[in-house]
């Protein structure tokens, strides 16, 4: 088993934006290979997104506004 250092976990985290524990688990599964760990994180992220895809946003509000000449707009 490959030893995973905090610096490697931090490097992967900075590259992907994933959480520390997710990065550590991905690196352990990939045996320290950063490229393989990125692929693992992508697959797990897709699986997590698929689980949440059927959820409806029951609360919230979105507002869109554009300028009079429609050259710019904003969504809040």
Helices and strands as residue ranges (DSSP letters): H 6-16, H 20-29, H 34-52, E 64-66, E 73-75
